[in-house]
Structure formats: structure tokens, C-alpha cells
């Protein structure tokens, strides 16, 4: 499954009947405000419970045993010494784990192969056993005592993806992902050409909270406390892998310490922990170590992308070609959809995008923030910068001249595209009018300034979702959905929608997420959670209000007894007669008490993209522009990203504060992508040698630039009632190529392989 297929997976059925576009919701005091997170007090006081924070009675601890070869088979596994050690209660491995099954239609798993399915080893760190003991220290000691011998085989972890691949169209050859016109002929005849290869390295997600599972069996039902970006998908997968009915599994993910895509799908440790708890009939907890994060729970795969641009002397794009390949594991074919944005980002009559896979002895790759589009746009936007230089054109002007309101890959109009406005606003906020194109021409004291710009895009998706809402007799509102908040502010956004529909303040709204026992909600992936859950919550609120008005009219002790429910209205948490001032109304809890009813309930359902509009007739994406300044000190060879202006066209912004936080965090992550991050595999054994925060460098506060975030805040009429698109990914798109463009402007060194290294810049001819 590539990422375009994944987007289809999380967005659900998109074949719903079309209708008239839903109008954008009118402005309100609560929608678009800069509000603090409703779950903030729980997190700042340490009372928010993450997967590893659950400590049921009689808890046992599990520690995996990991392979020390990258390819081969287990020769022997001797757990006898470990089993005799104090506190050790169980050692699971291929010989005794019992039946575990592959997941089919129940959802998407991370690895097709369930844990311990066979004794074949295909990557360093692969789980070969797991030791369970009364204490964590005893489990660690037991894992160290398990003796494993291997029959090693040849392996390949080479970062060079130059393996021989058949031609396009031949068996085993690349896939043509998108094409139009005659690319080869147009490129060959173009007056101005760019032909270069760009590469992005393996990146490891490394959220603050590492993966963890706490499994509790009660004899029939298992509760899995998980760090998951998709509790409903996790439920479906675990039901199939464990071979038990869905109703016998509950997945709980109340809070997640970020995931960046690495927690979208279940990893083998979840099933291992569940089986251990079932065999022992006691709770078991397994916490993935930071070292295991680099081998066992996914990564962004390495990509190599050949970009070919052909243009006229005045900047018309005649041909655009992108031929890319990425590595994948031997067990799974995971395509990094680097061509996600390429077919529609700029206007050109001739285009071809192709992809190919290269097998490596590494763990299975998985989506990482902005999968496909982010590394893909690094190549596209870097090539565009080189084209601007070849044409001696301003890079902003070149991009604006190639803007289009039609998705030329499908012929459909965009539902809402304001890329040109992003460039215009960004130019103004950044001060682009002061840009001088000559390398090394801009200075600040002894520092050389470099300026760069890149465009950004991300798919606008919406999936199937449900929500339940109850107006309660105590004057509070309870709303629930089987989605989750991965740290992006979903709790707060849901509360805002409820408050907007009911007029009840946020402090009287209880949002319940992160439990598979609730009505099904969307995954938190592909920047689709907000767009998916918002319409179902809004519908649930409308349904509960309708029920409340019927109760008010039907109850003999109600102040509105005998009235036609159609003549009543609900606002500010009060029921009143239409045509009268809402302030004269009666609080809904008063009416519930008079009717002797505990609650007025409503259910909301929303379909996937196009279920309530004619969205399928439009191309739906978010857009943005990234402006970056770097400071280069040639005297001491020091490079720093000093300033970033990010302008985002992400539809209507529900909460400006949490949205700004999302973009700012993505910008910092982009600094890591551009300058710091790369997972390196040892060619001697396949081990990720920088598997810790001392050697895998991520940006800190000292590395963070001045960040200025702006939203166009233009509702997308096709995405749903509020016109809000997801923005989690797009903030990262375009940052890395804007950095390398700025690096070139400051130093004259064109870096085509991330991350930028100081040694790359030592060839700079720019002097103090």
C-alpha cells in the first residue's frame, strides 16, 4: 500500500451521492479563536494517563529479545537459563507463542508478518523472543540471558539505491504514477533544462512518548492500553491477529505523546504483549526502548529522485519528470508516494512521474509526517530553484507564473486553491522585496544571509466518522467518538464545535476520545482527523438539540408543555420560543429535571469525502509557501536557520492557537530534516548505529528559528460545513528545499542530498 492508497483507506467510501456544496459556517466567537487546550491542565499537572501510565494489580513486565543479525535464520534459541531466573514467569518465542494470524480486511497492520511467525530474520533488531517477569529489572536480566545462535546470510543496508531495476512497463519495473502529454519529447526540445538527482535519508520518528502496550485479560476480554493514532483500526487488526471477536477487545489511547505517523498501525509488540497476558492471565506491560524505536516501529524510507524540468526562456514549464525510488523491507512493499503533489502543483502540458522499490534489510517503513509529499517536494522545489537560477528569474515570480486553478492531472478544478496568495502574503511578511539574487550578496555584519522559498501542498481528506452527544441534567454536555488526540488539539476542537452549536461554554463540555468502545471515529493520520470528526460532532449536537426540543414540548411539567417543537429554538444552552430573545429562555438542564430525564441524546454520522457535497468533482488539497533565512558564518563554518515565514492555505482554521502550534512544530521538524536528521545503518551488521538522542541529532530550542505563521483562513466549501482542512502535515512540506535554496544563496553550494552538512559547505567561495 502506498500513501495514496492509505489516504483512500482512512477516508473511507468516497462514492457517496453528490449534492449541493455545503456553505461555509458563519463566523462565531468560538470558531477561529486562539484557545488553550481543554486537556492542558491534565498534561501540565501530570494527571493525563498515557499507555505506560496504567498500572493494574499484579502487573508483569515484558522485555523483547532482538536479533543481532540483519538476514538469516535462528539456529537455536535456549531460554532455559532465563526461565530459571528470579521473577521470570514466561519466555515467548516461535516455538510456543501459539497461533497468530495475518490481518486481512480488519484494518491495516504495520508488518504483514505477525511476531514469531517463523525463524527467518530480515532486519537487525527483529524480535525473536520476549521475556516476562514480575519486575522490569528481572525482565531485562532474563532477556539478556536468552541465548540465540544464528545462521547468518548476506544482507544489504546500503544507502545507495542504485540497484538495477527493469525499465518502465517491464515485469518488476517502475510504476508510472502519473503522466500526460509527451514528456520525453518536450524535455528533449526544451531551451532550458534542469536534470539532477535529489535524495532524502532515512528518518526515525522519535516522538517524546515511545511506543507502549499494557494488556489486561479478564478471562474473555482483553483491554489494550496503547499509544495509537487509530484505536478503531487497532481494534480491527488485533481481532484478526489474535483470532478473537472484536467485542472481546477494547483499545484505549486517552493521550498520545505524538506519533508523526509511526503510531498509525499496530506493531508486533502489541500482539506479543496481548498473548503474554492471555497465557499468564495477568496484566503485562511492554515499553519499546529508545533503541528499539530505530529498528522495530518504522521510519521514513530513503528516497532518490531524478528531476527533469524543461522550460522556455520566459519561464513556461514545458516538461516535468520525476523518477523516484525508495527502499522498503523484504517483508512488506511500502511505496513512499513522492509524486503526491507533483502532477498538480504547477502548470505543464507534459509530465511523467514514476516510482520503484528497492529491497533492504531494514524494518518496514511507515508513514512519517507528510509521507510522500514532503520528500517529493524537496526534489520538486529544489529543481524549481535551480530552474529559476538558470532562467535568471526571481524564484517567487517563477512559481507565481506557473500557478493554475485546474488540476491538470485530472482536469478537475480545485475546490479551493490560493497558492498565489500564499506567495504574495509570504513575500510581504518576509520582506522579499529586499532580495538580491547574487550569491553571498546579502549581509548582516559578519554573517552572510541566504534567502530561499518553496511551495507546499498536502492532500485534503475526510473520512467516515461518528459521534455521540448528550445534554445532561447537571447542565454539562458529554460528547464521545472513537478517535484520539495525538497531541494536535482534537479534544479542544471537538469542544469548540459543541460550544458553537449549543452555546454552552467549554468548561461545561466533557470530551471523551481514545476508546474503541465509543462509536467509530477516524484515524489521526493524513491530516484528516479534524475534517472527519467535525461534521459528525456537529450532526450529533444538532440531533441532541432536536431531541431536547421534543422533550421540552412533550413533557407536561416543562415550561413549554404543549408547544410545537418546531416553534422552539436552542441557543446559549437555553430553550426559548422562536421570535423571542434567547436570554428569556430556560436552561436545558431545568427542562430535563422537570421531565425527570437524565439526558437528551444525539448521534451524528458523516461520510467520507463527497458524501454531502459534490466534492468528488473537485481536486482537494491544501497549499502553502515557506520563506527561509539562513545565517552563514564562513569564518567558523557555522550555519543556522534564523527566520521562517510560513503562510498556509488550509481552509478555515478552527483554533488559531493550536493550528499555529502545529505549523511551528512542523517548521522545527523541517529544520531537523534539512540540517540534522539521518538514521545510519552499519554496513557490517545492519544495526542502526545512531539509535539514541546523543547520536541521532534532532533540533533543540537553540536550533529553532524565529517563526512567523500566517493562515489565509479561507473556508473550503467542499470539505464540509466548516470548510476546515487538516494542517498537521503541510507545515513540514517545503521547509527543507527552502533551506537548501537559502544555503545556495548564501554559499553558492547546491546541496541535493539531505541533511546539509558543514563539510558540504567548506567548498564555498563566499568569504567574510
C-alpha positions in Angstrom: 0.0 0.0 0.0 1.5 3.4 -1.0 0.4 6.6 0.7 -2.3 7.5 -1.8 -3.9 4.1 -1.1 -3.5 4.8 2.6 -5.4 8.1 2.2 -8.2 6.2 0.5 -8.1 3.7 3.4 -8.5 6.3 6.1 -11.0 8.5 4.2 -13.4 5.6 3.7 -16.0 5.4 0.9 -15.9 8.3 -1.4 -18.6 7.1 -3.8 -21.5 8.8 -2.0 -24.1 10.6 -4.0 -23.3 14.2 -4.8 -25.3 17.2 -3.7 -25.0 21.0 -3.4 -21.8 22.3 -1.8 -22.3 22.9 1.9 -22.0 26.6 2.7 -19.2 27.7 5.0 -20.3 28.2 8.5 -20.7 31.9 9.6 -18.1 33.4 11.9 -18.6 32.9 15.6 -16.8 33.8 18.8 -15.6 30.2 19.4 -14.6 29.2 15.9 -11.3 30.6 14.8 -10.4 31.8 18.3 -7.0 31.3 19.9 -7.9 29.0 22.7 -5.8 27.0 25.1 -6.2 23.2 25.0 -9.0 21.9 27.2 -6.7 19.0 28.2 -3.8 21.3 29.1 -4.4 21.2 32.9 -4.3 17.4 32.8 -1.0 17.4 30.9 0.7 20.1 32.9 -0.2 18.5 36.2 0.9 15.1 35.2 -2.6 13.5 35.6 -3.1 12.7 31.9 -2.6 9.0 31.5 -0.5 7.6 28.6 -0.3 4.0 27.6 2.6 3.2 30.0 0.9 5.1 32.9 -1.7 2.3 33.6 -0.6 0.1 36.5 -3.2 -2.7 37.1 -2.7 -5.0 40.0 -0.3 -7.9 39.7 1.3 -6.3 36.7 4.1 -8.2 34.9 6.7 -6.6 32.6 7.9 -7.7 29.2 11.2 -7.1 27.5 11.9 -8.3 24.0 15.0 -10.2 22.7 16.2 -8.7 19.5 18.1 -10.2 16.6 21.8 -9.3 16.2 22.0 -10.1 12.5 20.3 -8.4 9.6 19.5 -11.5 7.5 19.4 -15.3 8.0 17.7 -17.7 10.4 17.6 -18.6 14.0 19.9 -21.6 14.5 18.9 -22.2 18.1 17.2 -20.4 20.9 17.9 -21.5 24.5 15.6 -19.9 27.1 16.3 -22.4 29.9 18.7 -20.2 31.9 16.3 -17.2 31.7 13.3 -19.3 32.7 15.1 -20.3 35.9 15.9 -16.7 36.9 14.1 -14.9 39.8 10.9 -13.3 38.8 10.8 -14.7 35.2 7.3 -16.1 34.5 7.3 -16.6 30.8 9.5 -16.6 27.7 7.7 -16.5 24.4 9.2 -17.3 21.0 8.4 -19.0 17.7 8.1 -22.4 19.4 5.5 -21.6 22.0 3.7 -18.4 21.1 0.8 -20.3 19.6 -1.3 -19.2 16.6 -1.1 -15.6 15.5 -2.7 -14.6 12.2 -2.1 -12.1 9.4 -4.5 -9.2 9.2 -6.8 -9.1 6.2 -9.9 -6.9 5.9 -9.9 -5.9 9.5 -7.6 -3.0 9.1 -4.0 -2.2 8.2 -1.2 -3.7 10.2 2.4 -2.3 10.2 4.1 -5.6 9.3 2.3 -8.3 7.4 4.2 -10.9 9.3 2.9 -11.5 12.9 5.6 -11.8 15.6 7.5 -15.1 15.7 5.6 -16.4 12.7 8.8 -18.2 11.6 12.5 -18.2 12.4 13.6 -16.1 9.4 15.4 -12.8 10.2 15.2 -10.0 7.8 16.5 -7.0 9.8 18.7 -6.2 12.7 16.6 -5.8 15.9 13.8 -8.0 14.8 12.0 -9.6 17.8 13.0 -13.2 18.3 11.6 -13.7 21.9 10.1 -11.8 24.7 10.7 -12.3 28.4 8.0 -11.6 31.0 8.9 -11.2 34.7 7.5 -9.7 37.9 9.6 -6.6 37.7 11.1 -4.7 34.8 14.7 -5.3 36.0 14.0 -9.0 36.2 12.6 -9.0 32.7 15.7 -7.1 31.4 18.0 -9.6 33.1 16.0 -12.5 31.7 16.1 -11.1 28.2 19.9 -10.8 28.4 20.1 -14.5 29.5 18.3 -15.9 26.4 20.9 -17.5 24.2 20.3 -17.3 20.5 22.5 -18.5 17.7 22.0 -17.5 14.1 22.7 -18.8 10.6 23.6 -15.5 9.0 23.0 -14.7 5.4 24.1 -11.9 3.1 22.4 -8.6 3.7 22.1 -5.2 2.2 21.6 -1.9 4.1 23.3 0.3 1.5 22.0 3.9 1.4 22.7 3.9 -2.4 19.6 2.9 -4.2 21.3 2.2 -7.5 20.1 -1.4 -7.8 19.4 -2.5 -11.3 15.7 -2.1 -12.0 13.9 -3.2 -15.2 12.6 -0.5 -17.5 9.1 1.0 -17.1 6.5 -1.4 -18.3 8.7 -4.5 -17.9 8.0 -7.1 -15.1 9.4 -5.7 -11.9 9.9 -2.3 -13.4 8.8 1.0 -12.0 5.2 2.1 -11.9 4.1 5.1 -13.8 2.1 7.1 -11.2 1.0 10.0 -13.4 1.6 11.1 -16.9 0.2 13.5 -19.6 1.5 14.7 -22.9 4.9 13.5 -24.3 7.4 14.2 -21.5 10.5 12.8 -23.3 10.0 14.8 -26.5 9.1 18.0 -24.6 12.1 17.7 -22.3 14.5 17.0 -25.2 13.4 20.1 -27.1 13.2 22.5 -24.2 15.6 25.5 -24.4 16.4 25.4 -20.7 16.8 22.2 -18.7 17.4 21.1 -15.2 18.4 17.4 -14.7 19.5 16.4 -11.2 19.1 13.8 -8.6 18.0 14.6 -5.1 18.0 12.3 -2.1 16.5 12.2 1.4 17.8 9.9 4.1 16.2 7.5 6.5 14.5 9.5 9.3 13.2 8.0 12.5 10.0 9.4 14.1 11.2 9.6 17.7 8.2 11.2 19.4 8.7 12.1 23.0 6.5 9.2 24.1 7.9 5.9 23.0 5.5 3.0 22.0 4.0 1.0 24.8 1.3 -1.6 25.4 -0.4 -2.6 28.6 -2.6 -5.6 28.1 -5.2 -6.8 30.6 -7.2 -10.0 30.1 -10.2 -10.8 32.3 -10.6 -14.3 31.0 -12.6 -13.4 28.0 -12.0 -9.8 27.1 -8.6 -8.0 26.6 -8.1 -4.3 27.2 -5.1 -2.9 25.4 -3.8 0.5 26.7 -2.0 1.7 23.6 -0.1 4.6 22.1 -2.1 4.6 18.9 -3.1 7.0 16.2 -6.1 4.9 15.3 -7.9 3.0 18.1 -10.6 1.6 15.7 -8.0 0.3 13.2 -6.0 -1.1 16.1 -9.2 -2.9 17.3 -9.8 -4.5 13.9 -6.2 -5.6 13.4 -5.8 -7.1 16.8 -9.1 -9.0 16.5 -7.7 -10.7 13.4 -4.2 -11.2 14.6 -5.3 -12.7 17.9 -8.2 -14.6 16.4 -10.8 -13.2 18.8 -14.1 -11.3 18.2 -13.9 -7.5 18.1 -16.4 -7.3 21.0 -13.8 -9.1 23.2 -11.2 -6.4 22.6 -11.1 -2.8 23.9 -8.3 -0.4 22.8 -7.7 2.7 25.0 -5.5 5.6 23.9 -6.5 8.5 26.1 -3.4 10.6 25.4 -0.5 10.1 23.0 2.8 11.8 23.2 2.9 12.5 19.5 3.3 9.9 16.8 4.1 11.6 13.5 2.7 8.6 11.7 4.7 6.0 13.5 1.7 5.0 15.7 -0.9 4.8 12.9 -0.8 1.0 12.7 -0.2 -1.8 15.3 3.4 -3.0 15.6 4.4 -6.6 16.7 4.9 -5.6 20.3 1.1 -5.1 20.8 0.3 -8.7 19.8 3.2 -10.1 21.8 2.0 -8.3 24.9 -1.6 -9.4 24.5 -0.5 -13.1 24.1 1.7 -12.9 27.1 -1.2 -11.5 29.2 -3.6 -14.2 27.9 -1.2 -17.0 28.7 -0.4 -15.7 32.2 -3.9 -14.5 33.0 -2.4 -11.3 34.4 -1.7 -7.8 33.1 1.5 -7.4 31.1 3.3 -4.2 30.1 5.8 -3.8 27.3 7.6 -0.5 26.7 9.6 -0.1 23.5 13.1 1.4 24.3 14.5 4.3 22.5 17.0 1.9 20.9 14.2 -0.2 19.6 12.5 2.9 18.1 15.2 2.8 15.4 14.5 -0.7 14.3 11.1 -2.0 15.3 8.5 0.7 14.8 9.1 2.1 11.3 10.9 5.1 9.7 10.7 7.3 6.7 12.4 5.4 3.9 15.4 6.7 2.0 14.5 8.2 -1.4 16.4 9.1 -4.6 14.6 11.2 -7.1 15.7 12.2 -10.6 14.1 15.5 -11.5 14.0 16.8 -15.1 12.5 20.2 -15.9 12.3 21.8 -19.3 11.3 25.4 -19.8 11.2 28.3 -22.2 13.4 31.3 -21.6 10.4 33.2 -20.2 9.6 30.6 -17.5 6.9 28.5 -19.1 7.2 24.9 -17.9 7.3 22.6 -20.9 8.1 19.3 -19.2 8.3 18.0 -15.7 9.7 14.5 -14.9 10.1 12.8 -11.6 11.5 9.3 -11.4 12.0 8.2 -7.8 12.7 5.1 -5.8 12.6 4.3 -2.1 13.8 1.5 0.0 11.4 -0.9 1.6 11.8 -4.1 3.8 11.9 -7.6 2.5 8.6 -8.4 4.3 6.5 -5.5 3.0 6.3 -3.3 -0.1 5.8 0.2 1.1 5.9 2.9 -1.5 6.8 6.5 -0.5 4.4 8.5 -2.7 6.9 11.2 -3.6 4.8 12.2 -6.6 1.7 13.1 -4.5 1.9 16.8 -5.2 3.9 16.8 -8.4 1.1 16.3 -11.0 -0.9 19.4 -9.9 1.5 21.8 -8.1 2.5 23.7 -11.3 1.0 24.0 -14.8 2.7 22.0 -17.5 1.4 20.1 -20.5 3.9 17.3 -20.4 4.6 15.3 -17.2 5.6 11.9 -16.1 6.1 10.5 -12.5 7.3 7.0 -11.9 8.2 5.1 -8.8 10.3 2.0 -7.9 11.1 0.0 -4.8 14.5 -1.3 -3.6 14.6 -4.0 -1.0 16.8 -3.5 2.1 17.4 -5.5 5.3 15.7 -2.9 7.5 12.4 -2.8 9.4 9.3 -2.0 7.5 9.0 1.8 6.6 5.8 3.6 7.6 4.2 7.0 7.1 6.1 9.8 8.7 4.7 13.3 8.9 4.0 14.4 5.3 4.8 11.0 3.8 5.5 11.1 0.1 4.7 14.8 -0.5 7.4 16.1 1.9 10.4 14.2 0.4 8.8 14.6 -3.0 8.5 18.4 -2.7 12.2 18.6 -1.6 13.1 17.3 -5.0 10.5 19.3 -7.0 11.1 22.6 -5.2 14.9 22.2 -5.3 14.7 21.7 -9.0 12.4 24.7 -9.3 15.0 26.8 -7.5 17.7 25.6 -9.9 15.4 26.4 -12.8 14.9 30.0 -11.5 18.7 30.5 -11.3 19.2 29.0 -14.8 16.5 31.4 -16.2 17.8 34.3 -14.1 14.3 34.7 -12.7 13.1 35.6 -9.3 12.1 32.2 -7.7 8.8 33.7 -6.3 7.9 35.2 -9.7 8.6 31.9 -11.5 6.3 30.0 -9.2 3.5 32.5 -9.4 3.7 32.4 -13.2 3.1 28.7 -13.1 0.0 28.8 -10.9 -3.1 27.1 -12.1 -6.7 26.7 -10.9 -7.1 23.4 -12.6 -5.6 20.1 -11.5 -4.1 19.2 -14.8 -3.7 15.6 -13.8 -7.4 15.1 -13.6 -8.9 18.0 -15.4 -10.9 19.0 -12.3 -11.0 22.4 -10.7 -9.5 22.8 -7.3 -12.1 23.1 -4.5 -10.1 25.9 -3.0 -6.5 26.8 -4.1 -4.8 30.0 -3.0 -1.2 29.2 -3.6 -0.5 32.5 -5.3 -1.9 34.4 -2.3 0.3 32.4 0.0 3.3 33.6 -2.1 2.1 37.1 -2.1 1.5 37.3 1.7 4.7 35.4 2.4 6.7 37.8 0.3 5.2 40.8 2.1 5.7 39.3 5.6 9.2 38.1 4.9 10.4 41.3 3.1 11.2 39.6 -0.2 11.4 42.9 -2.0 14.8 43.4 -0.4 16.1 40.1 -2.0 19.2 40.4 -4.2 19.9 37.2 -6.2 23.7 37.2 -6.3 25.3 34.5 -4.2 26.7 36.0 -0.9 25.3 39.4 -1.7 23.2 39.8 1.5 24.9 40.5 4.8 24.2 41.1 8.4 27.5 42.2 10.0 30.0 39.4 9.6 27.2 36.9 8.7 26.2 36.1 5.1 22.4 35.8 4.7 20.7 33.4 2.4 17.1 33.5 1.4 15.0 30.7 0.0 11.4 30.0 -0.9 9.5 26.8 -1.6 5.8 25.9 -2.1 3.9 23.4 -0.1 0.9 21.1 -0.7 -0.9 18.3 1.1 -4.0 16.3 0.2 -7.3 17.5 1.8 -9.0 14.4 3.0 -12.1 13.5 5.0 -13.0 10.1 6.3 -16.1 8.3 7.8 -16.8 9.3 11.4 -19.5 9.0 14.1 -20.1 10.9 17.4 -22.4 10.7 20.3 -23.6 13.7 22.3 -25.7 14.0 25.5 -27.1 17.1 27.1 -27.1 16.1 30.8 -29.3 17.0 33.7 -26.4 18.5 35.6 -26.0 21.2 32.8 -23.0 19.6 31.3 -22.5 18.1 27.8 -20.8 14.8 27.1 -19.5 14.1 23.6 -17.6 11.0 22.6 -16.1 9.4 19.5 -13.7 6.6 18.8 -11.0 8.8 17.5 -8.0 10.1 19.5 -5.9 13.2 20.2 -2.3 12.6 19.4 -1.3 16.0 20.8 -2.7 18.1 18.0 -5.7 19.5 19.9 -8.6 17.2 18.9 -10.1 17.4 22.4 -10.2 21.2 22.1 -11.5 21.3 18.5 -14.4 18.9 19.4 -15.3 21.0 22.4 -15.3 24.1 20.2 -17.7 22.6 17.7 -20.1 21.6 20.5 -19.9 25.0 22.1 -20.5 26.6 18.7 -23.6 24.5 18.1 -25.1 24.7 21.7 -23.7 28.0 23.1 -22.5 26.1 26.2 -19.1 27.2 27.4 -16.1 25.0 27.1 -15.7 24.4 30.8 -19.1 22.6 30.8 -18.3 20.2 27.9 -16.7 16.8 28.5 -15.0 15.3 25.5 -14.3 11.6 25.6 -11.9 10.2 23.0 -9.4 7.4 22.6 -11.6 4.4 23.3 -12.7 1.8 20.7 -15.9 1.1 22.7 -17.2 4.5 21.6 -18.9 4.9 18.2 -16.3 4.7 15.4 -14.2 7.7 14.7 -11.3 8.5 12.3 -7.7 7.8 12.4 -5.3 10.6 13.2 -3.3 10.4 10.0 -3.0 12.1 6.7 -4.2 15.4 8.3 -7.8 14.1 8.1 -8.9 13.7 11.7 -10.3 17.3 12.1 -12.1 17.4 8.8 -13.5 13.9 9.5 -14.7 14.3 13.1 -16.0 17.9 12.9 -19.1 17.1 10.8 -20.1 14.1 12.8 -19.8 16.1 16.1 -21.8 18.9 14.6 -24.5 16.5 13.5 -24.6 14.9 16.9 -25.1 18.3 18.5 -27.9 19.1 16.1 -29.6 15.7 16.8 -29.3 16.2 20.6 -30.8 19.7 20.4 -33.7 18.3 18.3 -34.3 15.7 20.9 -34.1 18.3 23.7 -36.7 20.5 22.0 -39.1 17.5 21.6 -38.7 16.7 25.3 -39.4 20.4 26.1 -42.6 20.3 24.1 -43.8 16.8 25.2 -43.2 16.9 29.0 -46.2 18.0 30.9 -44.1 19.7 33.6 -42.0 21.6 31.1 -42.4 25.4 30.7 -43.0 24.7 27.0 -45.6 21.9 27.5 -48.0 21.6 24.6 -45.9 23.8 22.3 -45.0 22.5 18.9 -41.3 21.6 19.0 -40.8 23.3 15.6 -41.6 26.7 17.3 -38.8 26.3 19.8 -35.2 27.2 19.5 -32.0 26.4 21.3 -29.1 28.9 21.9 -26.7 29.7 24.7 -27.7 26.4 26.4 -31.3 27.7 26.7 -34.6 26.7 25.2 -36.9 29.5 24.1 -39.7 30.3 21.7 -38.7 31.4 18.2 -39.0 35.2 17.7 -38.2 35.9 21.4 -34.9 36.8 23.0 -32.7 33.8 23.8 -32.0 35.4 27.2 -35.6 34.8 28.2 -35.2 31.0 27.6 -35.0 28.2 30.1 -31.7 26.3 30.7 -31.9 22.9 29.2 -31.0 21.2 32.5 -34.0 22.8 34.1 -36.3 21.3 31.4 -34.6 17.8 31.8 -35.2 18.0 35.5 -38.8 18.9 35.1 -39.2 16.0 32.7 -37.3 13.7 35.1 -34.9 12.7 32.3 -31.2 12.2 32.7 -30.2 13.4 29.2 -31.2 14.3 25.7 -29.1 12.3 23.3 -28.0 12.7 19.7 -26.0 10.6 17.3 -24.0 12.1 14.4 -22.6 10.4 11.3 -20.6 11.8 8.5 -19.5 10.0 5.4 -16.2 10.2 3.6 -15.2 12.9 1.1 -18.0 13.8 -1.2 -20.8 12.2 0.9 -22.6 15.5 1.5 -21.2 17.7 -1.3 -20.1 17.2 -4.9 -16.5 17.1 -3.7 -15.6 14.2 -6.0 -15.9 16.7 -8.8 -13.1 18.7 -7.4 -9.4 18.3 -6.6 -8.9 18.9 -2.9 -5.6 20.0 -1.4 -4.1 22.5 1.0 -1.3 24.8 -0.1 1.4 26.9 1.4 4.5 28.9 0.9 7.7 28.7 3.0 10.2 31.5 3.2 13.5 30.8 5.0 16.5 32.8 6.0 19.8 31.2 7.0 22.9 32.8 8.5 26.3 31.6 7.3 29.5 32.5 9.1 32.3 31.5 6.7 34.9 32.3 9.3 33.9 29.4 11.6 31.8 27.4 9.1 28.6 27.9 11.1 25.2 27.6 9.5 21.9 28.4 11.2 18.3 28.8 10.1 17.5 32.2 11.6 14.0 33.0 10.4 11.0 31.3 8.8 7.7 32.8 7.5 5.1 30.1 6.8 1.9 31.0 5.0 -0.8 28.3 4.9 -4.0 27.9 2.9 -5.6 25.2 5.0 -9.2 26.1 4.7 -11.0 27.5 7.8 -8.9 27.5 11.0 -10.9 26.2 13.9 -8.4 27.1 16.6 -5.7 29.6 15.7 -3.6 28.8 18.7 -3.4 25.0 18.2 -3.1 25.5 14.5 -0.1 27.8 14.9 1.4 25.4 17.3 1.1 22.6 14.6 2.8 24.7 11.9 5.5 26.0 14.2 6.3 22.4 15.4 6.4 21.3 11.8 8.9 24.1 10.9 11.2 22.9 13.7 10.9 19.4 12.4 11.8 20.8 8.9 15.0 22.2 10.4 15.8 18.8 11.6 15.1 17.3 8.2 17.1 19.9 6.4 20.2 20.1 8.7 20.4 17.3 11.2 18.4 14.1 10.9 19.6 10.8 9.3 19.5 7.2 10.5 22.7 5.4 9.6 22.9 1.6 9.3 26.2 -0.1 10.0 27.3 -2.0 6.8 29.0 -4.6 8.9 25.8 -5.9 10.7 22.8 -3.8 9.7 22.5 -2.1 13.1 21.2 1.5 13.2 24.3 2.8 14.8 23.0 6.2 15.9 20.0 4.8 17.7 19.9 7.3 20.6 19.4 11.0 21.2 23.1 11.5 21.6 23.9 10.4 18.1 20.6 11.0 16.2 20.5 14.7 16.3 17.2 16.5 16.5 16.6 20.3 16.7 16.5 21.8 20.2 15.3 25.2 21.3 18.7 26.6 20.4 18.3 25.4 16.8 14.8 26.8 16.5 14.5 29.9 14.3 12.2 32.9 14.6 8.9 31.5 13.3 6.1 33.6 11.8 2.9 31.7 10.9 0.1 33.1 8.9 -3.2 31.5 7.7 -5.3 32.7 4.8 -8.3 31.3 6.7 -10.4 30.8 3.6 -13.1 28.1 4.1 -13.1 25.2 1.6 -16.8 24.8 0.7 -16.3 21.2 -0.4 -14.7 19.7 2.7 -17.7 20.1 5.0 -19.8 22.6 6.9 -17.0 24.5 8.5 -14.6 24.4 5.5 -11.7 23.2 7.7 -8.9 21.1 6.2 -6.2 19.3 8.2 -2.9 21.1 8.6 -0.6 18.7 10.5 1.5 17.7 7.5 1.6 20.8 5.3 3.7 22.8 7.8 6.6 20.4 7.1 6.3 20.4 3.3 8.6 22.8 1.6 10.8 23.7 4.6 13.8 21.5 3.6 14.0 22.8 0.0 13.6 26.4 1.2 16.6 25.8 3.5 18.8 24.3 0.7 17.8 27.2 -1.6 18.8 29.7 1.1 22.0 27.7 1.7 22.8 28.1 -2.0 22.0 31.8 -2.0 24.4 32.3 1.0 27.3 30.0 0.0 27.0 29.1 -3.7 26.9 25.4 -2.8 24.0 23.4 -4.1 23.1 20.6 -1.6 21.0 17.9 -3.2 21.3 15.2 -0.6 19.8 15.9 2.9 20.8 16.7 5.5 23.0 19.7 4.8 26.4 19.1 6.4 29.0 21.7 7.2 31.6 19.7 5.2 29.3 20.2 2.2 29.8 23.9 2.6 33.6 24.0 3.0 33.9 24.4 -0.7 32.0 27.7 -0.6 33.9 30.5 -2.2 32.0 33.1 -0.2 34.4 34.9 2.2 34.0 37.3 5.1 
